[in-house]
């Protein structure tokens, strides 16, 4: 049974023969290994082009910003999975990544799609009015404003401040950062209060203005958090807390009879 398109059976990422491996047009051994840093290689793999120095600098900054933030759900899932199945290191990493969704870790993708749509809708029109209408549409559906608010950094997410400052320093402020600021400015009128930009608001705005593809935005969070999960698993092998967290959860959650 044929499912989906059957034409254009081509990849442009990698090929190899008996003596060489070619990645995105570069010889892996002669032009990549020992020559490229990993962030540049990641950009090349995803986009097919080498990043400009300022693109590489912002991608570096974003990867560092989102990699680690303590015992967040992805980390808890990873450490508890490893505690239960120490033979499955890869499974524990996967457990953490599987929780990359619309609320935690994967929310940069949701925010990016929202900003890109509002930017497109505002083309040639009133950006503030378009942003306000988009916010009101979200609230009518009882949805959160993507990229705004934080349970801990209520005074403003320091990671977001730093990323946006770096984008300005590198001359990479474009339509998406402008729309992010516009949304921030109309929030009090739209919902009756202000909300701080969080890191998952800054990441897509910065990356989209740097030229990173919208469809691959979630990959930024996945790649960065993988590094952190590996670190937590290494610590779990030395100072395990997976079962401590499991026990704490059992003590904290009460039981209610369904009768």
Secondary structure, 3 states (H helix, E strand, C coil): CCCCCCCCCCCCCEEECCCCEEECCEEHHHHHCCCCCHHHHHHHHHHCCCCCHHHHHHHHHHHHHHHCCCCCHHHHHHHHHHHHCCCCHHHHHHHHHCCCECCCECHHHHHHHHHHHHHHHCCCCCHHHHHHHHHHHHHHCCCCCCCECCCCCCCCCHHHHHHHHHHHHCCCCCHHHHHHHHHHHHHHHHHCCCCCECHHHHHHHHHHHCCCCHHHHHHHHHHHHHHHHHHHHHHHHHCCCHHHHHHHHHHHCCCCCCC
